[in-house]
Amino acid sequence: MDSVNFSGWRPIRFYIAKGQVMVDWIRLLDEPLREPFFQHGIQSHMLRPFHLAFRRQTPLSDLLAWHEQSPGLDPSLVIFHVSRCGSTLITQTLAESAHHLQLSEPGPVDFLVRQALSSGLIDEVQVVRALRAWTSAWAQRCDSDSPPLQSMSIKLDAWNTDKAPLFAKAWPDAPWVFLTREPLSVLVSQMRERAFFLIPGMAGCGVDGLSPHELALMPPELYCARVLGNIYEAMAREFAPSRALLLDHSQLPEAIESQVLPHMRWQVSAEERARMCERASRHGKHPHQVFVPDTETKHSMASDLLQSLAAQWIAPHYQRLHDPLRTYVSIKPEEALQ
């Protein structure tokens, strides 16, 4: 294959066309994504006419070739979480450093491990290569005057924990964080304002063994509890202390400085540390608000039904994950897909 040049171009989307996986690119140079979520950052950039007018669409093979020709950083941290648990606070705090790249719940990653893999057009080995190439294309600079990158974090979608073996294969040396929250608080938060993945048919997750019709007829409280239970169960199954730091919402924000940064083995300057501490004191998604623990408030809002559902479908997995007497079996990344 002839050499390719995607310097300054960033892959923002995968899609399927003409029987193959394609890549959609925009020219962002070294502009950071400051918004709490990847897709919101892309949407912000797409409001500019330049980014709408100048695009590139290429086969996946071109992205893989660019990775070989111009490799960027591998992730310094992979964050698995159960939703509404403070994960955005972690990524936004790390993003206070101009030397850090945060990729928060990027849709292209979910597309690769769900739709692309299930399409049969690429296999697990190719998905792993594509994951590496996609993050690599983001984690590099094209301008020597830009602050050099020292680290990169990627926060996965909450329902992606069941794909942990794929991510272990893609980034075998990357440390993980498993972030949880007391189940009733998460369920109450989701029932107040449901995320799209907790609406039947809206994401690549659900309840095994039930038809779409049965899922549509399921009471929303039960559906949310069972899907969240699946996420907690996957986290309890995939957690291994040899590579993952287990944190709970109750330990934030202090644990970002005291545990997350050491876990990443990232030495930040005193100035950056001060900015991070200030950002950690504010709300993850709404930085103008002070971060205030609200577990007691959420518990006071919980109906008897939500308390019962959280206890039945979610709490056993949460308790198993945090059981200090539990024996974990460590799986080497090279064994994960066998």
C-alpha positions as CSV (number, residue, x, y, z in Angstrom):
1,M,0.0,0.0,0.0
2,D,1.2,3.5,-0.8
3,S,2.0,5.8,2.2
4,V,-0.9,7.8,3.7
5,N,-0.8,11.1,5.4
6,F,-3.5,12.0,8.0
7,S,-1.4,14.5,10.0
8,G,-3.9,16.8,11.7
9,W,-6.9,14.7,10.7
10,R,-8.9,12.8,13.4
11,P,-11.3,9.9,12.8
12,I,-14.7,10.8,14.2
13,R,-16.9,8.0,13.0
14,F,-16.9,4.4,11.7
15,Y,-19.7,3.3,9.4
16,I,-20.4,0.4,7.0
17,A,-20.7,1.0,3.2
18,K,-20.3,-1.2,0.2
19,G,-19.6,-4.2,2.4
20,Q,-16.7,-2.8,4.4
21,V,-16.0,-0.7,7.5
22,M,-15.3,3.0,6.6
23,V,-13.8,5.9,8.5
24,D,-15.0,9.5,8.5
25,W,-12.3,12.1,9.3
26,I,-12.2,15.8,10.0
27,R,-9.3,18.1,10.2
28,L,-8.9,19.3,13.8
29,L,-5.1,19.7,14.0
30,D,-4.3,19.7,17.7
31,E,-7.6,21.3,19.0
32,P,-8.6,19.6,22.2
33,L,-12.0,18.1,23.0
34,R,-13.1,20.1,26.1
35,E,-16.7,18.9,26.4
36,P,-17.5,16.2,28.9
37,F,-18.4,13.7,26.2
38,F,-16.7,12.9,22.9
39,Q,-19.8,13.2,20.7
40,H,-20.6,16.7,22.2
41,G,-17.1,17.8,21.4
42,I,-17.4,16.6,17.8
43,Q,-20.8,18.3,17.4
44,S,-19.3,21.5,18.7
45,H,-16.6,21.4,16.0
46,M,-19.1,20.5,13.3
47,L,-20.8,23.8,13.8
48,R,-17.9,25.4,12.0
49,P,-18.4,25.5,8.2
50,F,-14.8,24.5,7.6
51,H,-15.3,21.2,9.3
52,L,-18.5,20.5,7.4
53,A,-16.9,21.3,4.0
54,F,-13.5,19.5,4.4
55,R,-13.9,15.8,5.2
56,R,-12.3,12.5,4.2
57,Q,-13.9,9.1,4.0
58,T,-11.6,6.2,3.7
59,P,-11.6,2.4,4.2
60,L,-10.5,1.1,7.6
61,S,-7.3,-0.1,6.0
62,D,-6.1,3.5,5.6
63,L,-6.5,4.1,9.3
64,L,-4.6,0.9,10.1
65,A,-1.8,2.0,7.7
66,W,-1.6,5.4,9.3
67,H,-1.2,3.7,12.7
68,E,1.8,1.8,11.3
69,Q,3.3,4.9,9.8
70,S,2.6,7.3,12.6
71,P,1.8,5.7,15.9
72,G,0.6,7.8,18.8
73,L,0.3,7.2,22.5
74,D,-1.4,4.2,23.9
75,P,-4.0,4.9,26.7
76,S,-2.6,5.6,30.1
77,L,-5.9,4.9,31.7
78,V,-9.1,3.0,30.7
79,I,-12.2,3.8,32.8
80,F,-15.0,1.3,33.2
81,H,-18.0,2.6,35.2
82,V,-21.6,1.9,36.1
83,S,-23.0,5.3,35.0
84,R,-24.0,8.3,37.3
85,C,-21.0,7.5,39.5
86,G,-18.6,10.3,38.9
87,S,-16.6,9.0,35.9
88,T,-17.0,12.3,34.1
89,L,-15.5,14.2,37.0
90,I,-12.3,12.0,36.6
91,T,-11.9,12.7,32.9
92,Q,-12.7,16.4,33.2
93,T,-10.2,16.7,36.0
94,L,-7.4,15.0,34.0
95,A,-8.2,17.2,31.0
96,E,-7.1,20.3,33.0
97,S,-3.6,19.3,31.9
98,A,-2.7,20.5,28.4
99,H,-0.5,17.4,28.2
100,H,-3.5,15.0,28.6
101,L,-6.0,13.8,26.0
102,Q,-9.4,12.6,27.3
103,L,-11.7,10.6,25.2
104,S,-15.0,10.2,27.0
105,E,-17.5,7.5,25.8
106,P,-16.4,7.7,22.2
107,G,-19.1,6.3,19.8
108,P,-16.5,4.9,17.4
109,V,-15.1,2.6,20.0
110,D,-18.6,1.3,20.8
111,F,-19.3,0.8,17.1
112,L,-16.2,-1.3,16.7
113,V,-16.9,-3.7,19.6
114,R,-20.7,-3.9,18.9
115,Q,-21.8,-3.2,15.3
116,A,-18.6,-3.8,13.4
117,L,-17.9,-7.1,15.2
118,S,-21.4,-8.4,14.9
119,S,-21.6,-7.5,11.2
120,G,-19.0,-10.2,10.4
121,L,-17.1,-7.8,8.2
122,I,-14.2,-7.8,10.6
123,D,-13.1,-10.3,13.3
124,E,-11.8,-9.8,16.8
125,V,-8.2,-9.5,15.7
126,Q,-9.1,-6.8,13.3
127,V,-11.3,-5.0,15.9
128,V,-8.3,-5.0,18.3
129,R,-6.1,-3.5,15.5
130,A,-8.8,-0.9,14.8
131,L,-9.1,0.1,18.4
132,R,-5.4,0.7,18.6
133,A,-5.3,2.6,15.4
134,W,-8.3,4.8,16.3
135,T,-6.9,6.0,19.7
136,S,-3.4,6.3,18.1
137,A,-4.8,8.7,15.5
138,W,-6.1,11.0,18.3
139,A,-3.1,10.6,20.6
140,Q,-0.5,12.5,18.6
141,R,0.4,16.0,17.7
142,C,0.9,17.5,14.3
143,D,2.3,20.9,15.4
144,S,5.6,21.1,17.2
145,D,4.4,24.2,19.0
146,S,1.5,22.3,20.7
147,P,2.1,21.1,24.3
148,P,3.4,17.5,23.9
149,L,1.1,14.8,25.0
150,Q,2.1,12.8,28.1
151,S,-0.9,10.7,28.8
152,M,-4.3,9.7,27.4
153,S,-7.5,8.4,29.2
154,I,-10.4,6.7,27.5
155,K,-13.7,6.4,29.4
156,L,-15.8,3.6,27.9
157,D,-19.6,3.5,27.8
158,A,-21.1,2.0,30.9
159,W,-22.4,-1.1,28.9
160,N,-18.9,-1.9,27.5
161,T,-17.5,-3.7,30.5
162,D,-18.6,-7.0,29.1
163,K,-16.0,-6.3,26.3
164,A,-13.2,-6.0,28.7
165,P,-11.2,-8.9,27.2
166,L,-11.1,-7.1,23.8
167,F,-9.8,-3.9,25.5
168,A,-7.2,-5.9,27.4
169,K,-6.0,-7.3,24.1
170,A,-5.9,-3.9,22.4
171,W,-4.0,-2.1,25.2
172,P,-2.3,-4.8,27.3
173,D,-0.3,-2.4,29.4
174,A,-2.9,0.2,30.1
175,P,-4.1,0.4,33.8
176,W,-7.8,0.3,34.4
177,V,-10.2,2.0,36.8
178,F,-13.4,0.3,37.8
179,L,-15.7,3.0,39.2
180,T,-18.9,2.0,41.0
181,R,-21.7,3.6,43.1
182,E,-24.1,2.3,45.6
183,P,-26.9,0.8,43.4
184,L,-29.9,2.6,44.7
185,S,-28.4,6.0,44.0
186,V,-27.7,5.0,40.4
187,L,-31.2,3.6,39.9
188,V,-32.8,6.7,41.4
189,S,-30.7,9.0,39.2
190,Q,-31.5,7.0,36.1
191,M,-35.3,7.0,36.8
192,R,-35.2,10.8,37.2
193,E,-33.6,11.2,33.8
194,R,-32.9,8.0,31.9
195,A,-29.9,7.7,29.7
196,F,-30.7,6.5,26.2
197,F,-29.1,3.1,26.8
198,L,-31.8,2.4,29.4
199,I,-34.6,2.7,26.8
200,P,-35.3,-0.6,25.1
201,G,-33.8,-0.9,21.6
202,M,-31.7,2.2,21.9
203,A,-28.2,0.7,22.5
204,G,-26.3,-2.6,22.3
205,C,-27.4,-3.8,25.7
206,G,-30.6,-5.2,27.1
207,V,-31.9,-8.3,28.9
208,D,-30.9,-11.7,27.6
209,G,-33.6,-14.2,26.8
210,L,-36.4,-11.7,26.2
211,S,-37.8,-10.6,22.8
212,P,-38.0,-6.9,21.8
213,H,-41.7,-7.1,22.3
214,E,-41.3,-8.4,25.9
215,L,-38.7,-5.7,26.6
216,A,-41.0,-3.0,25.4
217,L,-43.8,-4.2,27.7
218,M,-41.5,-4.4,30.7
219,P,-42.1,-1.7,33.4
220,P,-39.3,0.9,33.0
221,E,-38.2,0.5,36.6
222,L,-37.7,-3.2,36.1
223,Y,-35.9,-2.7,32.8
224,C,-33.5,-0.2,34.2
225,A,-32.8,-2.3,37.2
226,R,-32.0,-5.4,35.1
227,V,-29.8,-3.6,32.6
228,L,-27.9,-1.9,35.4
229,G,-27.6,-5.3,37.1
230,N,-26.0,-6.7,34.0
231,I,-23.5,-3.9,34.0
232,Y,-22.6,-4.4,37.7
233,E,-22.4,-8.2,37.1
234,A,-20.0,-7.7,34.2
235,M,-17.8,-5.5,36.3
236,A,-17.8,-8.0,39.2
237,R,-16.8,-10.7,36.7
238,E,-14.1,-8.8,34.8
239,F,-12.4,-7.0,37.7
240,A,-8.9,-8.2,38.5
241,P,-6.8,-6.2,41.1
242,S,-3.6,-7.0,39.2
243,R,-4.5,-4.3,36.6
244,A,-7.6,-2.5,37.8
245,L,-8.1,0.1,40.6
246,L,-11.5,-0.3,42.2
247,L,-13.0,3.0,43.3
248,D,-16.4,4.0,44.5
249,H,-18.3,7.3,44.1
250,S,-18.0,7.8,47.8
251,Q,-14.2,8.2,47.5
252,L,-14.5,11.1,45.0
253,P,-13.1,13.7,44.5
254,E,-10.1,13.0,46.8
255,A,-9.2,9.7,45.1
256,I,-8.5,11.4,41.8
257,E,-5.3,12.9,43.2
258,S,-4.5,10.3,45.8
259,Q,-5.2,7.1,43.8
260,V,-5.9,7.7,40.1
261,L,-2.8,9.7,39.3
262,P,-0.4,7.2,41.0
263,H,-2.3,4.4,39.3
264,M,-1.5,6.0,35.9
265,R,2.1,6.5,36.9
266,W,1.8,10.1,35.7
267,Q,3.8,12.8,37.3
268,V,2.1,16.2,36.9
269,S,3.5,19.6,37.7
270,A,2.5,21.5,40.8
271,E,0.6,24.0,38.7
272,E,-1.3,21.3,36.9
273,R,-2.1,19.5,40.2
274,A,-3.5,22.7,41.6
275,R,-5.8,23.1,38.5
276,M,-6.9,19.5,38.8
277,C,-7.8,19.9,42.5
278,E,-9.8,23.0,41.7
279,R,-11.7,21.2,38.9
280,A,-12.3,18.1,41.0
281,S,-14.1,20.3,43.5
282,R,-16.8,21.1,40.9
283,H,-19.5,19.0,39.3
284,G,-18.3,16.7,36.5
285,K,-20.9,17.7,33.8
286,H,-21.7,21.2,35.2
287,P,-18.4,22.9,36.1
288,H,-20.1,26.0,37.4
289,Q,-21.6,23.9,40.2
290,V,-19.8,22.8,43.3
291,F,-19.4,19.0,43.6
292,V,-21.7,17.9,46.5
293,P,-22.3,14.3,47.5
294,D,-26.0,13.6,47.1
295,T,-26.4,9.9,48.1
296,E,-28.6,10.7,51.1
297,T,-30.8,12.9,48.9
298,K,-31.2,10.2,46.3
299,H,-32.1,7.6,49.0
300,S,-34.8,9.9,50.4
301,M,-36.3,10.0,46.9
302,A,-36.4,6.2,46.4
303,S,-39.8,4.5,46.3
304,D,-40.3,1.1,47.9
305,L,-40.3,-0.4,44.4
306,L,-36.9,1.1,43.5
307,Q,-35.5,-0.1,46.8
308,S,-36.7,-3.6,46.1
309,L,-35.5,-3.7,42.5
310,A,-32.0,-2.4,43.5
311,A,-31.7,-4.9,46.2
312,Q,-32.8,-7.8,43.9
313,W,-31.0,-7.1,40.6
314,I,-28.0,-4.8,41.4
315,A,-26.9,-5.0,45.0
316,P,-25.6,-8.6,45.0
317,H,-23.1,-7.8,42.2
318,Y,-22.0,-4.6,43.9
319,Q,-21.5,-6.4,47.2
320,R,-19.6,-9.2,45.4
321,L,-17.3,-6.6,43.8
322,H,-16.5,-4.9,47.1
323,D,-16.3,-8.0,49.2
324,P,-12.8,-7.8,50.9
325,L,-12.7,-11.6,51.2
326,R,-13.3,-12.3,47.6
327,T,-10.7,-14.3,45.7
328,Y,-9.9,-12.9,42.3
329,V,-8.5,-14.9,39.3
330,S,-6.1,-12.9,37.3
331,I,-6.3,-13.3,33.5
332,K,-3.3,-12.3,31.4
333,P,-4.3,-10.1,28.4
334,E,-2.9,-12.6,25.9
335,E,-5.3,-15.2,27.4
336,A,-8.3,-13.0,27.4
337,L,-9.6,-13.8,23.9
338,Q,-8.8,-17.5,24.0
